[in-house]
Amino acid sequence: MTRISRRGLLGSSVAAGVLAATGVPVFAQAKRGGHFKAGLSGANTSDSWDGRTHSDLFMIASAQGAVFDSLTMVAADGTLVGELAESWEASPDAKVWTFNLRKGVTFHNGKSFGADDVIESLQMHVAEGAKSAAKPIVSAIAEMKKLGEHQVQFTLQSGNADFPYLMSDYHILIYPAGMIEEAIAKGIGTGLYQVESFDPGVRMVAKRYPNHYKGDSAGFFDSIEYIAINDNTARMNALLTGQVHAINRIDFKTEALLKANPAVRIQEVTGNQHYTFAMLTDVPPFNDVNVRRALKYAIKRQEMVDKILLGHGMVGNDHPIGPANQYFAADLPQLEFDPDKSRYYLKQAGLDSLDIDLSASNAAFEGAVDAALLYQASAKECGININVIQEPADGYWSNVWLKKPFCAVYWSGRATEDWMFSTAYEEGAPWNDSQWDSKDSARFQELLKLARAELDSEKRRAMYREMQDILRTDGGVIIPMFANYVQGVSNQIATPEIIGNLWQMDNARMAERWWFA
């Protein structure tokens, strides 16, 4: 076995700053105390403590960011560190992984944490009838074996060099074995904060769990309160009037108001978040690759970056691998608006014009409706008539996404290429929002498995470049732009110098990493 510690993974750089025994940075200047309040979007009345269903910031921040833990976590600087796992070891082919679990950890109901909790929590994702976005990750495990009370071994169907990264997925929360239903009902985890009250789609209040295994190195607030504010104007006003200490997803059009207020500051972080228009490739006319290509050449990408992001981002190239990824193919030719090419591909599809519906809501991303209208205008120059359907914000992710044939979507991106591809583009994955599979590109699906097991970095780079090229050319997801995370924070709150860029709000771990100034 190759021993890989919590300090790094397969050549990852060492985390900046001093690391505590838990693998999280020690903030010498951090002060304990206070009640932290954040106004967050992404809340739904259907929210629960079932991590399999989590899809947006409110529950990610409440669950993995506060009440629950995972085996591993991505630190603010992008390195992988242990959370409930202290270290891990891999066989030479990256097929067998042994995790050494942290001792002395208790759940909020007093139960001791151990190997049974890990195995039972992972089995949830592949249970009969389970609808989990992490199913592709867990179903790749051929066998889970308890080697001791604090050691568990996973044998994978095939080698995966990124497996420890996948264990940090926000859906894969660790629950107490034998009482998972109760833990989901009450929010019983091993996290830094213990649930005091939870009103789905409205509010979550939690208090610092005493004698937590992370000690004084994390979780500096006495208590936290996350308030669901899906409306961006109301969210901004809540920050400006001091009702909350932080908000996510600033509306760029009103950014100047925040900048003019000396009591608040703006955080901007470049990551892999991308805004998309996803089409179901098994539904006509999107099942025709020529129609998809026509749509790719019918969009003005730079115009969207300028008018929707107001410059807070960069042009996308119709694949989901971003500038923060290791194998980002920056050399791929950039798709540009080209009415002649768009009309050419329409003709290849046997069409003189095209009439389609595009569903959009600002629940998908801030400015999604305006972005759809910009797309409508540019596509008209190419003989494509897009009927923009403005969908209600409430229920967008349950009623529109994955159901309507063409709709606006946002993705946070993922820390590794395989994680992103296996979540959204692997055949049969629950969150594959273009239904992209082997009928569209058998080569892509083949490369996905080959690259996953390949330990040679340059060989992986070549495979991932080809996969990005396939999606760019033939894929069913149009990705016009990568958007920076832009969020507002009160000057009452202090934050580390490095802010995580994997998810919004410091990888959704503001409750763990921030403190009162």
C-alpha positions in Angstrom: 0.0 0.0 0.0 1.0 3.6 -0.7 0.4 5.7 2.4 -1.2 9.1 1.6 -1.6 11.4 4.6 -4.3 14.0 5.2 -1.7 16.7 4.2 -2.0 15.9 0.5 -3.0 13.5 -2.3 -1.1 12.3 -5.3 1.3 15.3 -5.5 -1.0 18.0 -4.0 0.8 21.0 -2.6 1.0 21.3 1.1 -1.7 23.5 2.6 -0.7 27.1 3.4 -0.3 27.9 7.0 0.0 25.7 10.1 -2.2 22.6 10.1 -3.9 21.4 13.3 -4.2 17.7 14.1 -7.6 17.8 12.3 -6.1 19.0 9.1 -7.7 22.4 9.2 -5.8 25.7 9.4 -5.1 27.1 12.9 -6.2 30.8 13.0 -4.2 32.3 15.9 -5.9 35.6 15.6 -9.5 34.1 15.6 -11.7 35.0 18.5 -14.4 32.7 19.9 -18.0 33.9 20.5 -21.0 35.7 18.9 -24.0 34.8 17.0 -23.4 34.7 13.2 -26.2 35.3 10.8 -26.1 34.7 7.0 -28.8 35.4 4.3 -28.5 32.6 1.8 -30.2 31.7 -1.5 -30.9 28.2 -2.7 -33.4 27.2 0.0 -36.6 25.2 -0.7 -39.5 24.1 1.4 -38.6 20.5 0.5 -35.2 20.8 2.2 -34.2 18.1 4.7 -31.1 16.7 6.4 -30.9 14.0 3.8 -27.6 14.8 2.1 -28.6 12.7 -0.9 -31.0 15.5 -1.9 -28.9 18.6 -1.3 -28.4 20.7 -4.4 -27.8 24.3 -3.5 -26.0 26.5 -1.0 -28.5 26.8 1.8 -28.4 23.0 2.7 -24.7 22.5 1.7 -23.7 25.2 4.2 -26.1 24.0 6.8 -25.2 20.3 6.5 -21.6 19.7 5.4 -20.6 23.2 6.4 -21.9 23.1 10.0 -23.9 20.1 11.3 -22.3 17.1 9.6 -18.9 15.9 8.5 -17.5 13.9 5.6 -14.5 11.6 5.5 -12.4 14.2 3.7 -12.7 17.9 2.9 -11.1 20.3 0.4 -9.2 23.0 2.2 -9.5 26.7 1.1 -6.3 26.4 -0.9 -7.6 23.4 -2.8 -5.6 20.7 -1.0 -7.4 17.6 0.3 -7.3 17.1 4.1 -8.9 14.6 6.5 -12.1 15.3 8.3 -13.5 12.1 9.9 -10.7 10.2 8.1 -7.2 10.8 9.6 -5.2 9.3 6.7 -5.7 6.9 3.8 -3.6 4.4 1.8 -3.9 3.2 -1.8 -2.9 0.0 -3.6 -0.5 0.6 -6.5 -3.4 0.4 -9.0 -5.6 2.8 -6.9 -8.2 0.2 -6.7 -8.1 -0.6 -2.9 -8.3 2.3 -0.5 -7.9 2.0 3.3 -9.1 4.8 5.4 -7.9 5.3 9.0 -10.7 7.0 10.9 -10.4 9.6 13.6 -10.8 8.3 17.2 -12.6 10.1 20.0 -15.4 11.6 17.8 -19.0 11.6 19.0 -22.3 12.4 17.3 -24.5 15.1 18.7 -26.6 12.5 20.5 -23.5 11.1 22.3 -22.9 8.0 20.1 -19.3 7.3 19.3 -18.2 7.5 15.7 -16.6 4.4 13.9 -16.4 2.3 10.8 -20.0 1.1 11.0 -21.2 4.7 10.6 -19.1 5.2 7.5 -20.3 2.0 5.8 -24.0 2.5 6.6 -23.9 6.1 5.5 -22.4 5.2 2.1 -24.8 2.4 1.6 -27.7 4.9 1.7 -26.6 6.2 -1.7 -27.0 2.8 -3.5 -30.1 1.6 -1.5 -33.0 0.4 -3.6 -35.0 3.4 -4.8 -32.5 5.9 -3.5 -32.2 9.1 -5.6 -28.8 10.4 -4.8 -26.5 12.6 -6.8 -23.6 10.7 -5.3 -24.8 7.3 -6.5 -22.2 7.1 -9.3 -19.5 7.6 -6.7 -20.7 5.0 -4.3 -21.8 2.5 -6.9 -18.2 2.4 -8.1 -17.3 0.7 -4.8 -17.4 -3.1 -5.2 -16.8 -3.9 -1.5 -16.8 -2.1 1.8 -15.0 -3.8 4.6 -14.6 -3.0 8.3 -11.0 -3.8 9.3 -11.5 -2.4 12.8 -13.5 0.0 14.8 -11.6 2.9 13.2 -10.5 1.5 9.9 -12.5 0.8 6.7 -11.4 -0.6 3.3 -13.0 0.2 0.0 -12.3 -2.0 -3.1 -13.4 -0.2 -6.2 -14.7 -1.7 -9.5 -11.7 -0.1 -11.1 -8.8 2.1 -10.0 -9.6 5.7 -9.2 -6.8 8.1 -8.4 -9.3 10.7 -7.2 -11.3 8.5 -4.8 -10.3 10.4 -1.6 -11.4 13.6 -3.2 -14.8 12.1 -4.0 -15.3 11.3 -0.3 -15.5 15.0 0.3 -18.6 15.3 -1.9 -21.3 17.3 0.0 -23.9 14.6 -0.5 -21.7 12.0 1.3 -22.4 13.0 5.0 -21.7 10.6 7.8 -24.7 9.6 9.9 -24.9 7.4 13.1 -25.4 3.7 12.1 -28.7 2.1 13.2 -30.4 5.5 13.6 -30.1 7.2 10.2 -33.8 8.0 9.8 -33.7 9.7 13.2 -30.5 11.5 12.3 -32.1 12.8 9.1 -35.3 13.9 10.9 -33.4 15.7 13.7 -30.1 16.7 12.0 -27.7 14.5 14.1 -24.2 14.7 12.9 -20.6 15.1 14.1 -20.2 18.6 12.9 -19.0 21.7 14.7 -22.6 22.9 15.3 -25.6 21.1 16.8 -29.1 21.9 15.4 -31.4 23.9 17.7 -34.2 24.5 15.1 -34.8 23.9 11.4 -37.7 25.2 9.4 -37.2 24.0 5.8 -36.9 26.7 3.3 -37.0 29.4 6.0 -34.3 29.1 8.7 -31.7 27.0 10.4 -30.3 27.8 13.9 -27.4 25.8 15.5 -25.1 26.1 18.5 -21.4 25.2 18.9 -21.1 21.6 19.9 -19.0 21.4 23.1 -15.7 19.5 23.1 -15.7 19.0 19.4 -12.8 17.0 18.0 -11.5 20.0 16.0 -10.9 21.8 19.2 -10.1 25.5 19.0 -8.9 25.4 15.5 -12.3 25.8 13.8 -15.9 26.8 14.5 -15.4 30.2 16.3 -19.0 31.3 16.6 -21.1 30.4 19.7 -24.1 30.0 17.4 -25.1 30.4 13.8 -28.3 31.3 12.0 -28.9 30.8 8.3 -31.9 32.6 6.9 -33.4 31.7 3.6 -33.5 34.8 1.3 -33.9 33.6 -2.3 -34.7 37.1 -3.6 -31.5 38.9 -4.4 -32.8 42.4 -3.6 -34.0 41.3 -0.2 -30.7 39.5 0.4 -28.7 42.7 -0.3 -31.0 44.8 1.8 -30.6 42.4 4.7 -26.8 42.9 4.6 -27.0 46.7 4.2 -29.4 47.1 7.1 -27.3 44.8 9.4 -29.9 42.0 9.7 -27.3 39.5 8.5 -23.5 39.4 8.5 -23.0 37.9 5.1 -24.8 37.0 1.9 -24.1 34.9 -1.2 -24.7 35.6 -4.9 -24.5 39.4 -5.2 -26.6 40.9 -8.0 -23.9 42.5 -10.1 -26.3 45.3 -11.2 -26.5 46.6 -7.6 -22.9 45.9 -6.6 -22.2 49.6 -6.5 -24.6 50.0 -3.5 -22.6 47.5 -1.5 -19.3 49.1 -2.5 -20.5 52.5 -1.3 -21.3 51.2 2.1 -18.2 51.4 4.5 -19.7 48.7 6.8 -19.5 45.9 4.3 -17.0 44.5 1.8 -17.2 42.3 -1.3 -15.4 39.0 -1.6 -14.7 37.8 -5.1 -13.2 34.4 -5.8 -12.3 32.8 -9.2 -13.2 29.1 -9.3 -14.9 26.6 -11.6 -18.5 27.9 -11.3 -20.2 27.9 -14.7 -23.6 29.0 -16.0 -25.1 26.7 -18.7 -28.0 26.0 -21.0 -28.6 22.2 -20.9 -30.5 20.3 -23.5 -31.8 16.7 -23.2 -29.9 14.9 -26.0 -32.5 12.1 -26.0 -35.3 14.5 -26.9 -35.8 15.9 -30.4 -34.5 18.1 -31.9 -31.5 18.0 -29.4 -30.8 14.4 -30.2 -29.4 15.6 -33.5 -25.7 16.7 -33.1 -26.1 19.2 -35.9 -28.8 21.0 -34.1 -26.6 21.1 -31.0 -23.7 22.5 -33.1 -26.0 25.1 -34.7 -27.0 26.3 -31.2 -23.3 26.5 -30.1 -22.5 28.9 -32.9 -25.6 31.0 -32.2 -24.6 32.5 -28.8 -22.5 35.6 -28.1 -20.4 34.5 -25.2 -18.4 37.7 -24.5 -21.6 39.7 -24.6 -22.9 37.5 -21.7 -19.7 37.9 -19.7 -20.0 41.7 -20.2 -23.7 42.1 -19.6 -24.7 39.4 -17.2 -21.5 39.0 -15.2 -20.4 42.6 -15.7 -16.9 41.3 -16.2 -16.9 39.0 -13.1 -15.9 35.9 -15.0 -14.6 34.5 -18.3 -15.9 33.1 -21.5 -16.8 29.4 -21.5 -16.1 26.9 -24.2 -18.9 24.3 -23.8 -17.1 22.0 -21.4 -17.2 22.1 -17.6 -13.5 22.1 -16.8 -12.5 25.5 -15.5 -9.4 27.5 -14.9 -9.0 26.1 -11.3 -8.8 22.5 -12.6 -5.5 20.8 -13.0 -6.1 19.6 -16.6 -8.0 22.6 -17.9 -7.4 22.6 -21.7 -6.8 26.3 -22.3 -5.4 25.6 -25.8 -8.7 24.4 -27.3 -10.0 26.7 -30.0 -12.6 29.0 -28.6 -16.2 28.6 -30.0 -17.3 32.0 -31.3 -20.6 33.4 -32.5 -20.8 32.5 -36.3 -24.2 32.8 -38.0 -22.9 31.2 -41.2 -21.7 28.1 -39.3 -24.9 28.0 -37.3 -27.0 28.0 -40.5 -24.7 25.4 -42.1 -25.4 23.0 -39.2 -29.1 23.7 -39.4 -29.0 22.6 -43.0 -27.0 19.5 -42.1 -30.0 18.7 -39.8 -32.4 19.2 -42.7 -33.7 22.5 -41.4 -34.1 26.0 -42.7 -35.0 27.4 -39.3 -35.6 26.1 -35.8 -38.2 26.9 -33.2 -37.5 25.9 -29.6 -38.4 26.7 -26.0 -35.8 27.7 -23.4 -36.8 27.6 -19.7 -35.1 30.1 -17.4 -35.4 31.5 -13.9 -33.0 33.5 -11.7 -33.1 30.5 -9.4 -30.8 28.9 -12.0 -28.3 31.7 -11.7 -28.5 35.5 -11.2 -29.4 37.0 -14.5 -30.4 33.7 -16.1 -33.6 35.2 -17.7 -31.6 38.1 -19.1 -29.0 35.7 -20.4 -31.7 33.7 -22.1 -33.1 36.8 -23.8 -29.6 37.7 -25.0 -29.3 34.2 -26.4 -32.8 34.7 -28.1 -31.6 37.8 -29.8 -28.3 36.4 -31.1 -29.9 33.1 -32.2 -32.5 35.0 -34.3 -29.6 36.1 -36.5 -29.0 32.5 -37.2 -32.5 31.4 -38.1 -33.2 30.0 -34.6 -36.3 31.2 -32.8 -36.0 30.8 -29.1 -39.1 31.2 -27.0 -37.9 32.1 -23.5 -40.2 30.7 -20.8 -39.7 32.5 -17.5 -40.2 29.7 -14.9 -41.1 30.3 -11.2 -38.1 30.4 -8.9 -39.7 28.2 -6.3 -39.5 24.6 -7.3 -37.2 25.3 -10.3 -34.8 22.5 -9.4 -37.5 20.0 -8.8 -40.0 20.9 -11.6 -37.8 22.3 -14.5 -34.2 21.0 -14.2 -33.8 17.5 -15.6 -37.4 17.6 -16.9 -37.7 20.5 -19.4 -35.7 19.8 -22.7 -33.7 23.0 -22.7 -33.1 25.1 -19.5 -30.7 27.4 -17.7 -28.5 25.8 -15.0 -25.6 26.7 -12.8 -22.8 24.3 -11.7 -20.3 25.0 -8.9 -17.7 22.9 -10.8 -15.7 20.2 -9.0 -12.1 20.0 -7.6 -11.1 17.3 -10.1 -12.0 16.5 -13.7 -13.3 13.0 -12.9 -15.5 14.3 -10.2 -17.1 16.8 -12.6 -17.5 14.4 -15.5 -18.8 11.5 -13.3 -21.4 13.8 -11.6 -22.8 15.4 -14.8 -21.7 13.5 -17.9 -21.3 9.9 -17.0 -23.9 7.6 -18.5 -26.8 7.0 -16.1 -25.6 9.6 -13.5 -28.7 11.1 -11.7 -27.5 14.7 -12.3 -26.6 14.1 -16.0 -28.7 17.1 -17.1 -28.1 16.5 -20.9 -28.7 12.7 -20.7 -25.2 12.5 -22.4 -24.3 8.8 -22.9 -22.7 6.3 -25.2 -25.1 6.9 -28.0 -23.8 10.5 -28.1 -20.1 9.5 -27.6 -19.0 6.0 -26.8 -15.4 7.4 -26.9 -16.2 9.9 -24.1 -17.6 7.2 -21.8 -14.6 5.0 -22.6 -12.1 7.8 -21.8 -13.9 8.6 -18.6 -13.1 5.1 -17.2 -9.6 5.0 -18.6 -8.6 8.4 -17.2 -10.1 7.6 -13.8 -7.7 4.7 -13.3 -4.6 6.3 -15.0 -1.9 7.3 -12.5 0.4 8.9 -15.1 -0.4 12.6 -15.0 0.5 13.4 -18.6 -1.5 10.5 -20.0 -4.5 11.7 -17.9 -3.9 15.2 -19.2 -4.2 14.0 -22.8 -7.4 12.0 -22.1 -9.1 14.9 -20.3 -8.2 17.3 -23.1 -9.8 14.9 -25.6 -12.9 14.7 -23.4 -13.2 18.5 -23.2 -12.9 18.7 -26.9 -15.6 16.1 -27.5 -18.0 18.0 -25.2 -17.1 21.4 -26.8 -17.8 20.0 -30.3 -20.8 17.6 -29.8 -22.0 18.0 -26.2 -25.5 18.8 -25.1 -24.6 21.6 -22.7 -23.8 25.1 -23.8 -21.5 26.7 -21.3 -21.1 30.4 -22.3 -19.4 31.6 -19.2 -17.5 30.8 -16.0 -18.7 33.1 -13.1 -16.6 34.2 -10.2 -18.1 33.8 -6.7 -19.1 37.3 -5.5 -20.5 37.6 -2.0 -20.9 40.3 0.6 -19.6 40.3 4.2 -20.0 42.7 7.1 -16.8 44.3 8.4 -17.8 42.8 11.8 -16.7 39.5 10.4 -13.1 38.4 9.9 -12.1 35.8 7.4 -8.8 34.0 6.5 -6.7 35.4 3.7 -7.4 32.5 1.4 -11.1 31.9 0.7 -12.2 28.6 -0.8 -13.3 28.5 -4.4 -14.9 25.1 -4.7 -18.4 26.3 -3.5 -19.8 29.6 -2.6 -19.1 31.2 0.8 -15.6 29.7 1.5 -16.6 26.2 0.2 -19.8 26.7 2.2 -17.7 26.4 5.4 -18.0 30.0 6.7 -19.4 28.7 10.1 -16.1 26.8 10.5 -13.6 29.3 9.2 -14.9 32.8 9.9 -15.1 34.7 13.2 -16.1 38.1 14.7 -13.4 40.7 14.2 
